[in-house]
Amino acid sequence: MTINPVGPKSPVSFQREERKGPYTYYIYRGPSKGAALDFLKTIQSPTGHNVYHIVETPEGNWGKDIDGIYEEE
């Protein structure tokens, strides 16, 4: 099941869904850290421990999982 909560006016766009073992990643692309954080604040936190929403930007990657928003290292 693909989740694509990106609205038509969002600068963040859905790219792909990746499954790696028990983990599911929803990958998005955004123009900036600010756009990524704004987008991640609007989506509901994943309900499972193995679900991640990741926004890739030129300034780094930010994600959201069951524990909230984080910056990837």
N, C-alpha and C positions, 0 to 999 in steps of 0.2 A: 504494500500500500504506500503510495507516494503522498507525502504531505507537502502542500505548496501554499503556505499562508500569505504569500506575497501579494499585496494589492496592486492594482494597475498603476498607481502613482508612486509606488515605492522605488527608490533608487537601488534597492537590493533585489537581485534576481536569482531565482532557483536555478541551480546548475545540474545537480544529479543526486541520486540516492546510492549510497554504498553500504554493502553488508560485509562485515568481516567477522566470521564466527558468530558469536552471540550479540555483536554490536551492530547498531544501525546508525549511520551518519547521513544527515540531510545537509548537503553542501550548497551554499549560496555565495554569490559574489556581490561585493558592495564597493562604492567609490572611496569610502573613508571610515575611520574608526567611529566617528559620530553617527554616520548612517547605520553602521553595524549595530552599535549599542541601541540606537533608537528602534531598529527593527527587532532586536532580541527582546527588548522590553515589551513589545506588543504581542509576542507569541506566548502561548501557555507553556509553562514548564513541562518537559516530558514527564510522563508518569512512570516510566521504567528506568532502571539503573543503567541500561545498556543503550539508551537513545540519546543522540547528540545532534544539536543544530549548530553548524559551523558557518561563519561568514568570513570569507577570505577577502582581504583588502590589501592595498599597497602598503599600509602601515602595520600589517600583521593580521593575525587571525583571532577572532573572538568567538566564543561558543556559549551555549546554554545547555545545561543538563539538569538532572533532578535537584541538584544543589544550587542552581542559579547561574548567573553570567560569570564568565571567566575569560582571561586572555590565555591563548595557547603559548606554551614556552618553546 
